[in-house]
Amino acid sequence: MKYYFYILYSESIDKYYIGHTSNIDERLHKHNTNHKGFTGKASDWKVVLTETRENKSEAYARERKVKAWKSRIKILELIEKSSEHPD
């Protein structure tokens, strides 16, 4: 089973969200529903980056690595670089 590291963006709150999942479409739908938690603050989340990983632990490791950057600039650079060279 493939897993995905992903970054979402909400224009209404101008924020990014970083996560991992095995089903990107289902996960995006959950993020865009009214719920408690960070992504519940908006309903216009869009996938701006995905990276395929071989297993859940690799996807989660990538999520932790990018979150540890704590840098919007580095996240924007990653998104820009991936759009120039898609998987």
N, C-alpha and C positions, 0 to 999 in steps of 0.2 A: 504494500500500500504506500502510495506517495503522500507526503506531507508538504505543507507550504508555510513558509515564513511570509508575512504580508505586512504592508503598511497601508493604512486607510487615511483619508483626509476629509475633514468636514469644513466646507467653506463658511457655513453659518457661524461657527465658533473659531474658525481659523486654527484648528488643532490637528495633530497627527496622532494615530493610534497604531501601536506595533503589537503583532500577535503571531500565533501559529495555529494551524488547523489541518484536518484531513479533507475538509470540504469547504472550499472558499465561498461558493455561492450560498450555502446554508448559513455559514458563519456571518457573511455580510448581511443577510436577511435578519439574523438575530441582533446584530449591532444596530440596525436601523429600526428596530421596534422599541416601543416605549418600555423601558426597564430601569431599574436602579443601577448605578455604576457610571463609570466615566463616559462610555459611548451612549448612554441613555440621555445625555444632555442635548443630542442632535439626532436628526433622522435623515441627514443627507450625506452619510458616509459613502465614499467612493474608494475603490481599490486603486492605489497609485503605484504599487509595486508588489510583485510576487516573485518568490524564488522557490523552486522545487527542491525538496530534500528527500533522501532515501528512507528516512524513518523519523519518528516523532522526536527522539532525543536530539537529532541533528537540527531539526526545525526549531526546537526549544532553545538549543544552544545559540543559534543565530539570533533569535529574539532577545535573549539575555545580553548578547554581545552588543547589539545595536542600542538597546535600552541603556546600557552602561555608558554609552557615549554622552548621554544627556546634552546633546547638541543638535539644535534644529538645523544649523548650517550643514553639519555632516550628514544628516538625514536627507536634506535637500540635494546635496551632492550625490548621494547614493541613488536617489530617485532619478536625477538627471542622467547619471552614468548608465543606469539600467535602461532608460528610454533610448539611449544612443546604441546600446548593444543588448537587445532583448534575448532572453534564454533561447 
